[in-house]
Amino acid sequence: MGIFNKITIFLIIVLISDTAISRPISWPGGSTFMYKSNSMISSYFYHYSPSYKYSLGAEYITDRYHNDQYISLRSTYLIGRSNTKSSQGNMYLTGGISTKSNDEYFYGIHGDWETRRWFTSFSHLDKNTTNNDYTENEFQVGFAPYLGDYGELHAWMMLKTKKDTIDNNWESYPFKIL
């Protein structure tokens, strides 16, 4: 596929989706900065990976639901990875604690599996706050409209569905990863 076709597909994806994020790849000694926003929170998250097995970071969170702002210190640990000729799967434990109070923390598990064409992931987080305790579940499925070579721009079209026990409703929406 030529560069013109890749740029055309990329622009179509950008125009039809209202959410865009970059999915960072972390490596030993690498660091990543991310921004996330949804109906409940927006956050700025920085993490450093001393090894491929774990990362440590801090997240500045604006909580729209609880009308609050705070910093969360967090970590993620790779508990398993499966590599085959055509796919990779990962399973992670994650957790964090708020700088506001030792009583505000979260923990959970998330995983993903992907080929060069398909992506799936899930996340289950238990969140404990001074206002209430709740659970968040997320599932994603994605499709790459074209396959790029190493070092080229890659784009994914994704569908995410999520539910938390605060409002107890499933929310589904498309987004893209560049």
VMD Tcl script that builds the backbone (N, CA, C; Angstrom):
set m [mol new atoms 534]
animate dup $m
set s [atomselect $m all]
$s set {name element resname resid chain x y z} {
  {N N MET 1 A 0.860 -1.175 0.000}
  {CA C MET 1 A 0.000 0.000 0.000}
  {C C MET 1 A 0.904 1.236 0.000}
  {N N GLY 2 A 0.615 2.157 -0.884}
  {CA C GLY 2 A 1.431 3.359 -1.017}
  {C C GLY 2 A 1.178 4.367 0.091}
  {N N ILE 3 A 2.090 5.319 0.194}
  {CA C ILE 3 A 1.996 6.343 1.234}
  {C C ILE 3 A 0.723 7.179 1.074}
  {N N PHE 4 A 0.308 7.467 -0.150}
  {CA C PHE 4 A -0.911 8.241 -0.379}
  {C C PHE 4 A -2.128 7.523 0.202}
  {N N ASN 5 A -2.230 6.216 -0.041}
  {CA C ASN 5 A -3.352 5.440 0.492}
  {C C ASN 5 A -3.318 5.391 2.019}
  {N N LYS 6 A -2.137 5.255 2.605}
  {CA C LYS 6 A -2.013 5.229 4.066}
  {C C LYS 6 A -2.439 6.568 4.675}
  {N N ILE 7 A -2.005 7.650 4.066}
  {CA C ILE 7 A -2.389 8.983 4.562}
  {C C ILE 7 A -3.891 9.183 4.413}
  {N N THR 8 A -4.475 8.732 3.305}
  {CA C THR 8 A -5.922 8.855 3.097}
  {C C THR 8 A -6.685 8.086 4.170}
  {N N ILE 9 A -6.297 6.841 4.424}
  {CA C ILE 9 A -6.952 6.036 5.463}
  {C C ILE 9 A -6.778 6.697 6.819}
  {N N PHE 10 A -5.580 7.180 7.103}
  {CA C PHE 10 A -5.303 7.862 8.371}
  {C C PHE 10 A -6.227 9.074 8.542}
  {N N LEU 11 A -6.356 9.899 7.507}
  {CA C LEU 11 A -7.205 11.086 7.597}
  {C C LEU 11 A -8.683 10.717 7.766}
  {N N ILE 12 A -9.131 9.680 7.095}
  {CA C ILE 12 A -10.517 9.225 7.271}
  {C C ILE 12 A -10.753 8.801 8.710}
  {N N ILE 13 A -9.823 8.041 9.279}
  {CA C ILE 13 A -9.958 7.596 10.673}
  {C C ILE 13 A -10.003 8.796 11.606}
  {N N VAL 14 A -9.131 9.771 11.392}
  {CA C VAL 14 A -9.102 10.965 12.236}
  {C C VAL 14 A -10.419 11.729 12.147}
  {N N LEU 15 A -10.971 11.836 10.954}
  {CA C LEU 15 A -12.181 12.618 10.768}
  {C C LEU 15 A -13.439 11.936 11.303}
  {N N ILE 16 A -13.523 10.598 11.259}
  {CA C ILE 16 A -14.754 9.934 11.688}
  {C C ILE 16 A -14.779 9.612 13.174}
  {N N SER 17 A -13.672 9.744 13.853}
  {CA C SER 17 A -13.638 9.434 15.275}
  {C C SER 17 A -13.474 10.714 16.069}
  {N N ASP 18 A -14.145 10.787 17.221}
  {CA C ASP 18 A -14.037 11.992 18.040}
  {C C ASP 18 A -12.994 11.843 19.148}
  {N N THR 19 A -12.346 10.714 19.230}
  {CA C THR 19 A -11.341 10.482 20.259}
  {C C THR 19 A -10.084 9.936 19.606}
  {N N ALA 20 A -8.937 10.485 19.942}
  {CA C ALA 20 A -7.674 9.962 19.437}
  {C C ALA 20 A -6.695 9.838 20.599}
  {N N ILE 21 A -6.014 8.707 20.643}
  {CA C ILE 21 A -4.981 8.533 21.657}
  {C C ILE 21 A -3.794 7.852 20.998}
  {N N SER 22 A -2.664 7.966 21.618}
  {CA C SER 22 A -1.501 7.211 21.194}
  {C C SER 22 A -1.283 6.099 22.201}
  {N N ARG 23 A -0.988 4.933 21.700}
  {CA C ARG 23 A -0.728 3.806 22.576}
  {C C ARG 23 A 0.781 3.637 22.635}
  {N N PRO 24 A 1.386 4.035 23.727}
  {CA C PRO 24 A 2.845 4.014 23.795}
  {C C PRO 24 A 3.403 2.610 23.961}
  {N N ILE 25 A 4.589 2.436 23.488}
  {CA C ILE 25 A 5.333 1.209 23.711}
  {C C ILE 25 A 6.450 1.567 24.674}
  {N N SER 26 A 6.531 0.828 25.780}
  {CA C SER 26 A 7.549 1.115 26.773}
  {C C SER 26 A 8.649 0.061 26.702}
  {N N TRP 27 A 9.832 0.450 26.998}
  {CA C TRP 27 A 10.992 -0.426 26.945}
  {C C TRP 27 A 11.834 -0.166 28.189}
  {N N PRO 28 A 12.752 -1.073 28.532}
  {CA C PRO 28 A 13.587 -0.850 29.717}
  {C C PRO 28 A 14.343 0.478 29.620}
  {N N GLY 29 A 14.178 1.304 30.642}
  {CA C GLY 29 A 14.808 2.614 30.654}
  {C C GLY 29 A 13.983 3.683 29.957}
  {N N GLY 30 A 12.837 3.308 29.414}
  {CA C GLY 30 A 11.995 4.253 28.684}
  {C C GLY 30 A 10.938 4.878 29.575}
  {N N SER 31 A 10.426 6.010 29.131}
  {CA C SER 31 A 9.346 6.663 29.861}
  {C C SER 31 A 8.272 7.094 28.871}
  {N N THR 32 A 7.065 7.281 29.400}
  {CA C THR 32 A 5.912 7.589 28.578}
  {C C THR 32 A 5.071 8.649 29.261}
  {N N PHE 33 A 4.502 9.552 28.470}
  {CA C PHE 33 A 3.559 10.540 28.968}
  {C C PHE 33 A 2.242 10.327 28.229}
  {N N MET 34 A 1.119 10.235 28.975}
  {CA C MET 34 A -0.182 9.979 28.370}
  {C C MET 34 A -1.221 10.947 28.921}
  {N N TYR 35 A -2.235 11.213 28.115}
  {CA C TYR 35 A -3.395 11.982 28.531}
  {C C TYR 35 A -4.624 11.117 28.280}
  {N N LYS 36 A -5.535 11.082 29.241}
  {CA C LYS 36 A -6.764 10.290 29.127}
  {C C LYS 36 A -7.933 11.148 29.583}
  {N N SER 37 A -9.057 11.018 28.884}
  {CA C SER 37 A -10.247 11.755 29.278}
  {C C SER 37 A -11.470 10.919 28.952}
  {N N ASN 38 A -12.417 10.855 29.886}
  {CA C ASN 38 A -13.705 10.212 29.631}
  {C C ASN 38 A -14.767 10.962 30.422}
  {N N SER 39 A -15.936 10.387 30.554}
  {CA C SER 39 A -17.039 11.108 31.194}
  {C C SER 39 A -16.806 11.350 32.689}
  {N N MET 40 A -15.929 10.550 33.332}
  {CA C MET 40 A -15.718 10.700 34.769}
  {C C MET 40 A -14.449 11.460 35.131}
  {N N ILE 41 A -13.362 11.259 34.366}
  {CA C ILE 41 A -12.081 11.850 34.743}
  {C C ILE 41 A -11.324 12.358 33.522}
  {N N SER 42 A -10.344 13.200 33.787}
  {CA C SER 42 A -9.275 13.452 32.828}
  {C C SER 42 A -7.987 13.340 33.625}
  {N N SER 43 A -6.929 12.866 32.963}
  {CA C SER 43 A -5.690 12.670 33.701}
  {C C SER 43 A -4.474 12.832 32.801}
  {N N TYR 44 A -3.384 13.212 33.428}
  {CA C TYR 44 A -2.064 13.267 32.820}
  {C C TYR 44 A -1.230 12.243 33.561}
  {N N PHE 45 A -0.631 11.325 32.820}
  {CA C PHE 45 A 0.053 10.196 33.432}
  {C C PHE 45 A 1.460 10.069 32.860}
  {N N TYR 46 A 2.440 10.017 33.748}
  {CA C TYR 46 A 3.832 9.794 33.365}
  {C C TYR 46 A 4.294 8.510 34.033}
  {N N HIS 47 A 4.960 7.639 33.272}
  {CA C HIS 47 A 5.564 6.469 33.903}
  {C C HIS 47 A 6.938 6.178 33.329}
  {N N TYR 48 A 7.747 5.561 34.158}
  {CA C TYR 48 A 9.104 5.162 33.819}
  {C C TYR 48 A 9.201 3.653 33.979}
  {N N SER 49 A 9.853 2.975 33.039}
  {CA C SER 49 A 10.003 1.519 33.084}
  {C C SER 49 A 11.459 1.148 33.329}
  {N N PRO 50 A 11.811 0.818 34.582}
  {CA C PRO 50 A 13.185 0.373 34.846}
  {C C PRO 50 A 13.512 -0.934 34.134}
  {N N SER 51 A 12.491 -1.774 33.893}
  {CA C SER 51 A 12.671 -3.021 33.152}
  {C C SER 51 A 11.397 -3.271 32.350}
  {N N TYR 52 A 11.430 -4.257 31.470}
  {CA C TYR 52 A 10.220 -4.554 30.694}
  {C C TYR 52 A 9.132 -5.167 31.565}
  {N N LYS 53 A 9.471 -5.595 32.783}
  {CA C LYS 53 A 8.519 -6.264 33.674}
  {C C LYS 53 A 7.647 -5.300 34.471}
  {N N TYR 54 A 8.082 -4.052 34.691}
  {CA C TYR 54 A 7.259 -3.157 35.508}
  {C C TYR 54 A 7.524 -1.698 35.169}
  {N N SER 55 A 6.558 -0.871 35.583}
  {CA C SER 55 A 6.713 0.575 35.437}
  {C C SER 55 A 6.205 1.249 36.700}
  {N N LEU 56 A 6.720 2.438 36.953}
  {CA C LEU 56 A 6.331 3.267 38.093}
  {C C LEU 56 A 5.962 4.638 37.562}
  {N N GLY 57 A 4.945 5.258 38.155}
  {CA C GLY 57 A 4.560 6.552 37.620}
  {C C GLY 57 A 3.680 7.361 38.544}
  {N N ALA 58 A 3.319 8.532 38.064}
  {CA C ALA 58 A 2.428 9.437 38.780}
  {C C ALA 58 A 1.384 9.936 37.790}
  {N N GLU 59 A 0.173 10.125 38.306}
  {CA C GLU 59 A -0.942 10.562 37.476}
  {C C GLU 59 A -1.662 11.711 38.166}
  {N N TYR 60 A -1.803 12.833 37.461}
  {CA C TYR 60 A -2.575 13.960 37.960}
  {C C TYR 60 A -3.995 13.804 37.436}
  {N N ILE 61 A -4.967 13.699 38.337}
  {CA C ILE 61 A -6.339 13.359 37.969}
  {C C ILE 61 A -7.289 14.496 38.322}
  {N N THR 62 A -8.141 14.852 37.376}
  {CA C THR 62 A -9.283 15.721 37.627}
  {C C THR 62 A -10.512 14.822 37.583}
  {N N ASP 63 A -11.120 14.615 38.734}
  {CA C ASP 63 A -12.268 13.722 38.867}
  {C C ASP 63 A -13.546 14.558 38.756}
  {N N ARG 64 A -14.205 14.460 37.602}
  {CA C ARG 64 A -15.423 15.237 37.364}
  {C C ARG 64 A -16.606 14.694 38.160}
  {N N TYR 65 A -16.643 13.407 38.392}
  {CA C TYR 65 A -17.768 12.812 39.105}
  {C C TYR 65 A -17.776 13.237 40.569}
  {N N HIS 66 A -16.594 13.192 41.214}
  {CA C HIS 66 A -16.492 13.556 42.624}
  {C C HIS 66 A -16.043 15.001 42.839}
  {N N ASN 67 A -15.882 15.757 41.732}
  {CA C ASN 67 A -15.459 17.153 41.796}
  {C C ASN 67 A -14.194 17.304 42.644}
  {N N ASP 68 A -13.129 16.650 42.207}
  {CA C ASP 68 A -11.905 16.586 42.987}
  {C C ASP 68 A -10.690 16.556 42.058}
  {N N GLN 69 A -9.525 16.917 42.588}
  {CA C GLN 69 A -8.258 16.826 41.875}
  {C C GLN 69 A -7.222 16.248 42.830}
  {N N TYR 70 A -6.380 15.339 42.316}
  {CA C TYR 70 A -5.378 14.703 43.162}
  {C C TYR 70 A -4.320 14.028 42.297}
  {N N ILE 71 A -3.289 13.542 42.949}
  {CA C ILE 71 A -2.215 12.800 42.289}
  {C C ILE 71 A -2.269 11.366 42.787}
  {N N SER 72 A -2.089 10.445 41.872}
  {CA C SER 72 A -2.040 9.030 42.207}
  {C C SER 72 A -0.653 8.498 41.854}
  {N N LEU 73 A -0.005 7.830 42.774}
  {CA C LEU 73 A 1.255 7.140 42.503}
  {C C LEU 73 A 0.892 5.724 42.109}
  {N N ARG 74 A 1.404 5.250 40.969}
  {CA C ARG 74 A 0.950 3.974 40.455}
  {C C ARG 74 A 2.074 3.103 39.938}
  {N N SER 75 A 1.770 1.823 39.813}
  {CA C SER 75 A 2.723 0.892 39.230}
  {C C SER 75 A 1.975 -0.169 38.436}
  {N N THR 76 A 2.667 -0.757 37.483}
  {CA C THR 76 A 2.140 -1.841 36.670}
  {C C THR 76 A 3.211 -2.918 36.581}
  {N N TYR 77 A 2.792 -4.175 36.721}
  {CA C TYR 77 A 3.717 -5.299 36.695}
  {C C TYR 77 A 3.249 -6.337 35.681}
  {N N LEU 78 A 4.140 -6.724 34.781}
  {CA C LEU 78 A 3.847 -7.739 33.781}
  {C C LEU 78 A 3.917 -9.113 34.445}
  {N N ILE 79 A 2.769 -9.804 34.542}
  {CA C ILE 79 A 2.775 -11.132 35.167}
  {C C ILE 79 A 2.908 -12.247 34.141}
  {N N GLY 80 A 2.675 -11.939 32.878}
  {CA C GLY 80 A 2.834 -12.968 31.855}
  {C C GLY 80 A 2.792 -12.395 30.463}
  {N N ARG 81 A 3.585 -13.005 29.593}
  {CA C ARG 81 A 3.617 -12.599 28.189}
  {C C ARG 81 A 3.700 -13.857 27.342}
  {N N SER 82 A 2.957 -13.870 26.265}
  {CA C SER 82 A 2.974 -14.986 25.337}
  {C C SER 82 A 3.275 -14.451 23.949}
  {N N ASN 83 A 4.389 -14.861 23.388}
  {CA C ASN 83 A 4.765 -14.455 22.040}
  {C C ASN 83 A 4.684 -15.662 21.110}
  {N N THR 84 A 4.038 -15.481 19.971}
  {CA C THR 84 A 4.037 -16.493 18.928}
  {C C THR 84 A 4.555 -15.837 17.652}
  {N N LYS 85 A 4.589 -16.598 16.569}
  {CA C LYS 85 A 5.037 -16.028 15.300}
  {C C LYS 85 A 4.133 -14.899 14.835}
  {N N SER 86 A 2.827 -14.978 15.171}
  {CA C SER 86 A 1.892 -14.003 14.617}
  {C C SER 86 A 1.146 -13.174 15.655}
  {N N SER 87 A 1.415 -13.368 16.952}
  {CA C SER 87 A 0.666 -12.595 17.953}
  {C C SER 87 A 1.462 -12.430 19.242}
  {N N GLN 88 A 0.949 -11.546 20.087}
  {CA C GLN 88 A 1.516 -11.345 21.416}
  {C C GLN 88 A 0.383 -11.096 22.392}
  {N N GLY 89 A 0.462 -11.700 23.558}
  {CA C GLY 89 A -0.500 -11.466 24.617}
  {C C GLY 89 A 0.220 -11.066 25.890}
  {N N ASN 90 A -0.387 -10.178 26.668}
  {CA C ASN 90 A 0.209 -9.689 27.908}
  {C C ASN 90 A -0.838 -9.677 29.014}
  {N N MET 91 A -0.404 -9.939 30.241}
  {CA C MET 91 A -1.275 -9.854 31.411}
  {C C MET 91 A -0.530 -9.029 32.464}
  {N N TYR 92 A -1.228 -8.042 33.054}
  {CA C TYR 92 A -0.612 -7.116 33.986}
  {C C TYR 92 A -1.404 -7.018 35.288}
  {N N LEU 93 A -0.699 -6.805 36.382}
  {CA C LEU 93 A -1.293 -6.350 37.635}
  {C C LEU 93 A -0.988 -4.870 37.754}
  {N N THR 94 A -1.919 -4.113 38.287}
  {CA C THR 94 A -1.701 -2.681 38.432}
  {C C THR 94 A -2.268 -2.209 39.760}
  {N N GLY 95 A -1.752 -1.117 40.253}
  {CA C GLY 95 A -2.253 -0.552 41.496}
  {C C GLY 95 A -1.708 0.839 41.707}
  {N N GLY 96 A -2.366 1.561 42.601}
  {CA C GLY 96 A -1.924 2.911 42.902}
  {C C GLY 96 A -2.568 3.413 44.169}
  {N N ILE 97 A -1.969 4.470 44.691}
  {CA C ILE 97 A -2.481 5.092 45.915}
  {C C ILE 97 A -2.501 6.600 45.717}
  {N N SER 98 A -3.545 7.230 46.231}
  {CA C SER 98 A -3.693 8.673 46.104}
  {C C SER 98 A -2.802 9.374 47.124}
  {N N THR 99 A -2.308 10.537 46.746}
  {CA C THR 99 A -1.523 11.335 47.694}
  {C C THR 99 A -2.426 12.035 48.703}
  {N N LYS 100 A -3.757 12.022 48.471}
  {CA C LYS 100 A -4.695 12.647 49.410}
  {C C LYS 100 A -4.841 11.851 50.692}
  {N N SER 101 A -4.892 10.503 50.550}
  {CA C SER 101 A -5.201 9.674 51.698}
  {C C SER 101 A -4.790 8.236 51.413}
  {N N ASN 102 A -4.338 7.529 52.449}
  {CA C ASN 102 A -4.033 6.107 52.295}
  {C C ASN 102 A -5.291 5.291 52.058}
  {N N ASP 103 A -6.456 5.863 52.337}
  {CA C ASP 103 A -7.728 5.176 52.126}
  {C C ASP 103 A -8.212 5.280 50.685}
  {N N GLU 104 A -7.491 6.007 49.843}
  {CA C GLU 104 A -7.863 6.142 48.434}
  {C C GLU 104 A -6.821 5.434 47.591}
  {N N TYR 105 A -7.241 4.312 46.986}
  {CA C TYR 105 A -6.322 3.491 46.210}
  {C C TYR 105 A -7.105 2.695 45.174}
  {N N PHE 106 A -6.373 2.062 44.257}
  {CA C PHE 106 A -6.989 1.165 43.290}
  {C C PHE 106 A -6.046 -0.003 43.032}
  {N N TYR 107 A -6.603 -1.084 42.563}
  {CA C TYR 107 A -5.828 -2.243 42.150}
  {C C TYR 107 A -6.628 -2.993 41.095}
  {N N GLY 108 A -5.930 -3.758 40.271}
  {CA C GLY 108 A -6.654 -4.475 39.246}
  {C C GLY 108 A -5.761 -5.297 38.350}
  {N N ILE 109 A -6.372 -5.783 37.304}
  {CA C ILE 109 A -5.684 -6.618 36.325}
  {C C ILE 109 A -6.128 -6.152 34.941}
  {N N HIS 110 A -5.214 -6.189 34.004}
  {CA C HIS 110 A -5.588 -5.918 32.617}
  {C C HIS 110 A -4.709 -6.730 31.695}
  {N N GLY 111 A -5.214 -6.956 30.511}
  {CA C GLY 111 A -4.477 -7.766 29.552}
  {C C GLY 111 A -4.826 -7.381 28.134}
  {N N ASP 112 A -3.997 -7.846 27.211}
  {CA C ASP 112 A -4.249 -7.591 25.796}
  {C C ASP 112 A -3.692 -8.732 24.962}
  {N N TRP 113 A -4.213 -8.865 23.773}
  {CA C TRP 113 A -3.731 -9.817 22.780}
  {C C TRP 113 A -3.832 -9.126 21.437}
  {N N GLU 114 A -2.781 -9.246 20.635}
  {CA C GLU 114 A -2.818 -8.590 19.337}
  {C C GLU 114 A -2.008 -9.327 18.293}
  {N N THR 115 A -2.470 -9.184 17.057}
  {CA C THR 115 A -1.714 -9.561 15.874}
  {C C THR 115 A -1.400 -8.245 15.166}
  {N N ARG 116 A -0.861 -8.310 13.997}
  {CA C ARG 116 A -0.623 -7.066 13.275}
  {C C ARG 116 A -1.939 -6.468 12.774}
  {N N ARG 117 A -3.005 -7.269 12.708}
  {CA C ARG 117 A -4.279 -6.815 12.177}
  {C C ARG 117 A -5.344 -6.617 13.258}
  {N N TRP 118 A -5.337 -7.431 14.335}
  {CA C TRP 118 A -6.396 -7.424 15.351}
  {C C TRP 118 A -5.841 -7.109 16.725}
  {N N PHE 119 A -6.671 -6.477 17.553}
  {CA C PHE 119 A -6.300 -6.133 18.924}
  {C C PHE 119 A -7.507 -6.360 19.831}
  {N N THR 120 A -7.288 -6.970 20.982}
  {CA C THR 120 A -8.324 -7.095 22.010}
  {C C THR 120 A -7.689 -6.795 23.363}
  {N N SER 121 A -8.485 -6.255 24.274}
  {CA C SER 121 A -7.979 -6.016 25.626}
  {C C SER 121 A -9.133 -5.977 26.614}
  {N N PHE 122 A -8.776 -6.127 27.877}
  {CA C PHE 122 A -9.748 -6.013 28.955}
  {C C PHE 122 A -9.062 -5.357 30.143}
  {N N SER 123 A -9.862 -4.814 31.047}
  {CA C SER 123 A -9.353 -4.217 32.276}
  {C C SER 123 A -10.413 -4.356 33.359}
  {N N HIS 124 A -9.982 -4.706 34.557}
  {CA C HIS 124 A -10.867 -4.760 35.723}
  {C C HIS 124 A -10.144 -4.035 36.859}
  {N N LEU 125 A -10.715 -2.928 37.331}
  {CA C LEU 125 A -10.116 -2.138 38.409}
  {C C LEU 125 A -11.100 -1.998 39.563}
  {N N ASP 126 A -10.612 -2.197 40.768}
  {CA C ASP 126 A -11.368 -1.887 41.982}
  {C C ASP 126 A -10.815 -0.582 42.523}
  {N N LYS 127 A -11.687 0.421 42.680}
  {CA C LYS 127 A -11.271 1.741 43.149}
  {C C LYS 127 A -11.918 2.024 44.497}
  {N N ASN 128 A -11.117 2.466 45.432}
  {CA C ASN 128 A -11.594 2.801 46.774}
  {C C ASN 128 A -11.327 4.277 47.024}
  {N N THR 129 A -12.387 5.015 47.353}
  {CA C THR 129 A -12.267 6.439 47.625}
  {C C THR 129 A -12.976 6.753 48.935}
  {N N THR 130 A -12.764 7.949 49.439}
  {CA C THR 130 A -13.454 8.344 50.673}
  {C C THR 130 A -14.950 8.505 50.426}
  {N N ASN 131 A -15.356 8.816 49.189}
  {CA C ASN 131 A -16.777 8.986 48.860}
  {C C ASN 131 A -17.486 7.656 48.658}
  {N N ASN 132 A -16.873 6.751 47.893}
  {CA C ASN 132 A -17.451 5.436 47.660}
  {C C ASN 132 A -16.432 4.510 47.017}
  {N N ASP 133 A -16.723 3.235 47.061}
  {CA C ASP 133 A -15.895 2.234 46.402}
  {C C ASP 133 A -16.650 1.770 45.161}
  {N N TYR 134 A -15.927 1.536 44.078}
  {CA C TYR 134 A -16.579 1.096 42.858}
  {C C TYR 134 A -15.608 0.304 41.994}
  {N N THR 135 A -16.162 -0.356 40.988}
  {CA C THR 135 A -15.408 -1.187 40.061}
  {C C THR 135 A -15.584 -0.643 38.650}
  {N N GLU 136 A -14.501 -0.701 37.871}
  {CA C GLU 136 A -14.554 -0.332 36.454}
  {C C GLU 136 A -14.136 -1.535 35.622}
  {N N ASN 137 A -14.905 -1.842 34.588}
  {CA C ASN 137 A -14.572 -2.899 33.635}
  {C C ASN 137 A -14.549 -2.292 32.242}
  {N N GLU 138 A -13.544 -2.659 31.455}
  {CA C GLU 138 A -13.433 -2.179 30.084}
  {C C GLU 138 A -13.038 -3.336 29.170}
  {N N PHE 139 A -13.590 -3.317 27.957}
  {CA C PHE 139 A -13.229 -4.254 26.908}
  {C C PHE 139 A -13.025 -3.466 25.628}
  {N N GLN 140 A -12.023 -3.883 24.833}
  {CA C GLN 140 A -11.733 -3.214 23.569}
  {C C GLN 140 A -11.512 -4.258 22.487}
  {N N VAL 141 A -11.875 -3.893 21.285}
  {CA C VAL 141 A -11.526 -4.680 20.113}
  {C C VAL 141 A -11.105 -3.689 19.042}
  {N N GLY 142 A -10.072 -4.051 18.295}
  {CA C GLY 142 A -9.573 -3.133 17.282}
  {C C GLY 142 A -9.156 -3.842 16.011}
  {N N PHE 143 A -9.102 -3.056 14.952}
  {CA C PHE 143 A -8.757 -3.539 13.627}
  {C C PHE 143 A -7.809 -2.532 12.974}
  {N N ALA 144 A -6.731 -3.025 12.392}
  {CA C ALA 144 A -5.800 -2.163 11.652}
  {C C ALA 144 A -6.223 -2.156 10.183}
  {N N PRO 145 A -6.601 -0.989 9.626}
  {CA C PRO 145 A -7.079 -0.951 8.243}
  {C C PRO 145 A -5.983 -1.218 7.209}
  {N N TYR 146 A -4.732 -1.104 7.611}
  {CA C TYR 146 A -3.612 -1.449 6.737}
  {C C TYR 146 A -2.461 -1.920 7.613}
  {N N LEU 147 A -1.561 -2.681 7.044}
  {CA C LEU 147 A -0.391 -3.165 7.766}
  {C C LEU 147 A 0.818 -2.369 7.307}
  {N N GLY 148 A 1.459 -1.691 8.249}
  {CA C GLY 148 A 2.650 -0.920 7.927}
  {C C GLY 148 A 3.903 -1.703 8.274}
  {N N ASP 149 A 4.988 -1.315 7.698}
  {CA C ASP 149 A 6.274 -1.918 8.020}
  {C C ASP 149 A 6.817 -1.318 9.312}
  {N N TYR 150 A 7.858 -1.919 9.845}
  {CA C TYR 150 A 8.494 -1.428 11.057}
  {C C TYR 150 A 8.947 0.014 10.842}
  {N N GLY 151 A 8.636 0.881 11.808}
  {CA C GLY 151 A 9.037 2.279 11.722}
  {C C GLY 151 A 8.036 3.161 10.996}
  {N N GLU 152 A 6.997 2.588 10.393}
  {CA C GLU 152 A 5.989 3.386 9.699}
  {C C GLU 152 A 4.839 3.725 10.637}
  {N N LEU 153 A 4.028 4.698 10.220}
  {CA C LEU 153 A 2.846 5.084 10.969}
  {C C LEU 153 A 1.819 3.958 10.934}
  {N N HIS 154 A 1.293 3.595 12.095}
  {CA C HIS 154 A 0.266 2.565 12.203}
  {C C HIS 154 A -0.985 3.203 12.785}
  {N N ALA 155 A -2.141 2.797 12.310}
  {CA C ALA 155 A -3.411 3.303 12.823}
  {C C ALA 155 A -4.314 2.116 13.144}
  {N N TRP 156 A -5.113 2.272 14.196}
  {CA C TRP 156 A -6.079 1.251 14.607}
  {C C TRP 156 A -7.444 1.905 14.738}
  {N N MET 157 A -8.474 1.199 14.340}
  {CA C MET 157 A -9.845 1.608 14.613}
  {C C MET 157 A -10.317 0.718 15.752}
  {N N MET 158 A -10.798 1.346 16.828}
  {CA C MET 158 A -11.137 0.601 18.041}
  {C C MET 158 A -12.579 0.859 18.457}
  {N N LEU 159 A -13.128 -0.124 19.128}
  {CA C LEU 159 A -14.410 0.015 19.798}
  {C C LEU 159 A -14.183 -0.367 21.258}
  {N N LYS 160 A -14.568 0.530 22.156}
  {CA C LYS 160 A -14.402 0.291 23.590}
  {C C LYS 160 A -15.771 0.251 24.238}
  {N N THR 161 A -15.937 -0.661 25.172}
  {CA C THR 161 A -17.137 -0.694 25.983}
  {C C THR 161 A -16.700 -0.740 27.435}
  {N N LYS 162 A -17.373 0.021 28.289}
  {CA C LYS 162 A -16.976 0.080 29.688}
  {C C LYS 162 A -18.193 0.217 30.582}
  {N N LYS 163 A -18.002 -0.204 31.823}
  {CA C LYS 163 A -19.058 -0.131 32.824}
  {C C LYS 163 A -18.407 0.102 34.176}
  {N N ASP 164 A -19.001 0.982 34.962}
  {CA C ASP 164 A -18.566 1.134 36.345}
  {C C ASP 164 A -19.786 0.915 37.239}
  {N N THR 165 A -19.529 0.578 38.479}
  {CA C THR 165 A -20.638 0.272 39.386}
  {C C THR 165 A -21.240 1.518 40.015}
  {N N ILE 166 A -20.780 2.708 39.628}
  {CA C ILE 166 A -21.401 3.940 40.123}
  {C C ILE 166 A -22.733 4.159 39.415}
  {N N ASP 167 A -22.706 4.173 38.065}
  {CA C ASP 167 A -23.964 4.358 37.339}
  {C C ASP 167 A -24.500 3.048 36.760}
  {N N ASN 168 A -23.686 1.996 36.784}
  {CA C ASN 168 A -24.090 0.642 36.414}
  {C C ASN 168 A -24.611 0.522 34.982}
  {N N ASN 169 A -24.119 1.371 34.086}
  {CA C ASN 169 A -24.509 1.321 32.676}
  {C C ASN 169 A -23.296 1.013 31.814}
  {N N TRP 170 A -23.515 0.234 30.763}
  {CA C TRP 170 A -22.463 0.010 29.782}
  {C C TRP 170 A -22.436 1.193 28.825}
  {N N GLU 171 A -21.247 1.654 28.515}
  {CA C GLU 171 A -21.021 2.752 27.580}
  {C C GLU 171 A -20.103 2.215 26.488}
  {N N SER 172 A -20.472 2.363 25.241}
  {CA C SER 172 A -19.636 1.909 24.130}
  {C C SER 172 A -19.395 3.070 23.184}
  {N N TYR 173 A -18.162 3.148 22.668}
  {CA C TYR 173 A -17.853 4.232 21.765}
  {C C TYR 173 A -16.634 3.875 20.916}
  {N N PRO 174 A -16.583 4.398 19.688}
  {CA C PRO 174 A -15.420 4.175 18.837}
  {C C PRO 174 A -14.313 5.162 19.185}
  {N N PHE 175 A -13.088 4.751 18.936}
  {CA C PHE 175 A -11.962 5.672 19.022}
  {C C PHE 175 A -10.846 5.128 18.144}
  {N N LYS 176 A -9.804 5.888 18.013}
  {CA C LYS 176 A -8.699 5.470 17.173}
  {C C LYS 176 A -7.385 5.612 17.922}
  {N N ILE 177 A -6.439 4.829 17.524}
  {CA C ILE 177 A -5.097 4.894 18.085}
  {C C ILE 177 A -4.160 5.136 16.920}
  {N N LEU 178 A -3.293 6.090 17.081}
  {CA C LEU 178 A -2.341 6.426 16.024}
  {C C LEU 178 A -0.963 6.042 16.443}
}
mol reanalyze $m
mol bondsrecalc $m
mol representation Tube
mol addrep $m
